Amino acid sequence: MLNIVKQLEVPMNVEFVPAGGLLASLDLLKTERSGALLHVRLNRPAKRNALNDPLISQLHTCFVNLPGDVGAVVLTGEGSHFCAGLDLSELSERSVGEGVLHSRAWHAVMDAIQFGRVPVVAVLHGAVVGGGLELASSAHIRVAEQSAYYGLPEGQRGIFVGGGGSARVPRLAGVACMTDMMLTGRVLDAQEGLVRGLSQYVVADGAGFAKGCELAQRIAANAPLSNFAVMQALPRIADMSQPDGLFVESLMAAIAQGDDAAKQRVRAFLEKRAGKVEKA
């Protein structure tokens, strides 16, 4: 019933080169630019891109310092896996207070991605587990390759999600699904993840980056304020009562359509359509 998207080649006009400036100093991330696109790649392949404190810190630095001319980000993982979650080998014993502060530091990173300046397309392959799923759920679009699998093993390890998973994953897959995954250790494959809403696309192995670039290019071509409105308003409206949400929608619609870029795009569309009518 669910067809796999055919493998695509990376568009010829997408040629990534290493990013410069502050982003070039982030050794646990690989950052590359191609026009308005920024490719951010987790770079701990020997650890299956498990998230330790330095990597979390570098992700935060990256997303709060995006160059002003970036219009969309493609987030991937180096090697055979997107991200295997929290690096348990570096997990130190913490007091309750230290644990709260550590979790809040993760929240700041995920918020910088979800509520940042530009949309993020995450390309998922191999393990998307624990903190890796929390990271993926903070992106706006998720493209999964067939090899992707999802898990939340915290329940079997005597811990609880602390990177925003309890707030984001249920909004994608539902509370019942997350409960099942945490209590029983259930692992979802790429197709099950698509059905549950953990991704919006499933593609053949090796085709994820091309699909991610294709989507990111399309996103970056939108009016920046329109993209920003979608990122910022939709998740907040979903948490509001319907009357409050509708009022915020009215405000956001007025702000977006009042932007000069929006007026130019609408004008260009109308002129193009009028030209087609005249030719007919």
N, C-alpha and C positions, 0 to 999 in steps of 0.2 A: 504493500500500500504506500509506503514511504520510499520515494525514489532518491537515490544518492545523486547529488549534483555532480555532473561530469567534471573531470579534471580540467583545469584551465591553466593557461600559461600566464605568467605575470605580464601585464600590459607592457608593451615595448617602451612606453614613455615613463615607466617607473624604474628609475635607475638610482639605487640608494648609494650614498656615500657616507662615510663616518661623520657623525655630528661633531661640531666643534664647541668651543667655549666650555662652560661649566659641565655640560653633559659628557664631554670627552673624558672627564676625570673619574667617572663612575665605573670602577673596575668590575663590579659584580653585575653590571648591565652593559649590553652592547647597544649603542644608539646610532642610528643612521637616518639621513634625511633624503627625501626625494620631493622637491617642490614643497607643497603644503603638507606632505605626509611625514610623520616621524615614526620610525620603527624602533620600538623598545623591546629588547630581548633579555630575558632572565639568563644569567651567564654563570650558572653553577652546575653544569651537566654531570659532573662526577657525583654530585649530591642530589641528582634528579631535580635540580633547581629548588631544593628545599629552602624555606624562608628562615634565615637567621636575622639577628638584630642589624648587622651591617647592611644586608640586602634590603630589609624593610626601610632603613634610614635612607638608602640611596634611591629607592622607589619614591619616597616622599620628596626628596630633593629634586628628582626628575620632574615629577608632576606639578610641583608648585613653581617650577622655573621653566616652563615650556616657552620656547621662543614665540614671540608675538605673531609671527607669520605661519605658525603651524595651525592647520585646520582640522586635523584628525590624527589619531595615534593608532598604530597597529601593535598590539602587545602579544609577544610569543615567548616560547621557552627554547633554549638551546639544547640540542641533543634529542634523546628519545622520549622526553616527557615535558609537559607544560610546567607542572609544579606538584611535587609530592607532599606539600604542606609544611608544617612546622618542623624545623630541624631538631629532632628530639635529642640528637647527640650533643647539642649545645644548650639544651634546656637546663637552666640552673634552678635550684630551689629558691623560691621567693616567699616573702611574707605576704599576707593578704593585701596589704597596702601596695607593695611592690607589684603584685600580680594585677591589681586594678590599673596602675599606671602603665604597665607593659601592654595590657589589652587596649587601653586608650590610645597608646602610640600606634598600634595597628589600625585602630579606628580612624585616626587622622590620615593614614595613608589611603585607606579605602575611600574615605570621604573626598580626598584630593583627586581621586580617579573618578568617582561617580559624580561629584559635584564640582568638578574642575572647569576649565575654560572650554575644552573641546571634547567631542565624543571619542570614545575608545572602542576599538574592535579587538576582541581577544580571540586568538587562534589557538585552539586546544587540541592537544594530541597526547597520547599516553596517559600518565597519571594526572588527574585533576582532583586531588584528594585533600581533605582537611582544609588547611589554610590556602591551598591552591584553588579549591572551589570557592572559598571566600573571596580570593582575589579575582577570580573569573566573574563572580556574581556582581562585582563592583563595576564591571565594564558595561557598555550600553548595547553592544552587539557581540554575540558569541558564535563563532564558526568552529564546529568540531570535526576533526578527521575521524575516520572509522575506528582508529586505534584508541580514541579517547575513552576513558572510563572514570566514573565519579564515585567517590566514597567519603564518608565522614566517620572515621574510626575512633573519634574521641571517646565514645562511650566504652569501647573495649580497652582503652588506655587509662581510664580513670580520670579523664579530664573533660572539659567542656569547651565548645568553640569560643574563641575570644577575639576573632578578627572581624566581627560584624556578620558572621554567618547566620546567627539566629534571627537577625533583622532582614537579611537580604534573600537567603535561600528559600524560606517559606513563601516569599512573594513570587518566586519563580516556580517552584515545584510543589508548594503546599506544605502545611504543617505536618500532615499525616505522612507524607513521603519523607520529610526530614527526620521525623520521629523514628520511622522504620529504619532509615539508614544509620542513625546514631545508636539505637537500641540493639539492633541485630547485626550490624556491620554489612548490611546489604550494599552491593556495588552495582551501579547502573552502567550499562554499556552506552555507546554513542546514540543508538537508536532510541533506547529507553530515555536517555537524557533529552533527546529532541522532543519526545512525546510529553515529558514532564515539564518542559520549558527551560531546561538548563542550557540549551543552545537554541538558536533560531535556524541554523543551517547545519547539515551534515554533508561532508564532501569526502572524496576518496583520499586515502593516505597520500600525503605529499602535495595535495592540492589546496590545503588550508590557507597558506600564505598568499597564494594568488587570489583566492576568493576574498580574503581579508583586505588585500590591496584594492581590489575592484570595489568593494563596498566603501572603504575609506575614501577612495577618490570621489565616489558619488557624494558622500557625506561632506567632504571638504569643499565641494562645489556649491553647497547650499549657502544661503545668507548666514553669516556668523551669528547674528542675533536670533535667528530662527532656530538654529541648532542649540544655542544656549537656552532658549525658552523650553525646548523639548526636554533637555537634560535637567533643568532646574525645576520646572513647573509640574511636569507629569507625575513624578514620584511623590511630590508634596500634595498635589490635588488628590491622589489616590488615598492619602491618609486623612483627608478632611471629610466632614459631612458633605452631602451633596449640595446644599445651599451655599456653604462656604467655598466649596470647590468651584462651583459655577461662577461665583463672584471673582475668584482669583483668575479663572479662565478668561473672563471678560477683560480684566486688567491686562493679562498677558497678551491677549489677542490685540488689544489697542496699542500696546507698546510695540509689538512686532510689526503690525501693519503701518505704524507711524514712522518706522525706520526708513531712511532714505534708500537703502539697498533694496528693501522690500518694494517700495514705490517704483523703483527703476525696473525691477523684475516683473511686476504686474503690468507696467506700461509696455515693456518689451513683449510680453506674452499677448496682450491685447492687440498691439500693432501687428504682430506676426499672424494672429488669427484673422484680423481684418484683411490682411494681404491675401490670405488663402480664400476668403469669401469673395473678394474682388476678382480673383483669377477664375473662380468657379462661375 
